[in-house]
Amino acid sequence: MLRVEVEARGQRGQLEQEFKADGFGPNCDPNSKPSFPIGRITTK
């Protein structure tokens, strides 16, 4: 489970999403740019 919590301009929110990490290897660097499109996240 991936959870993102945000606080900005006096408001708070969170998002939970199931996340499969299949295919991630031991040399995966979370600081590197992903090789797949990540798109945009929209909020309601």
Secondary structure as UniProt FT lines:
FT   STRAND          2..8
FT   TURN            9..10
FT   STRAND          11..17
FT   TURN            22..23
FT   TURN            26..27
FT   TURN            30..31
//
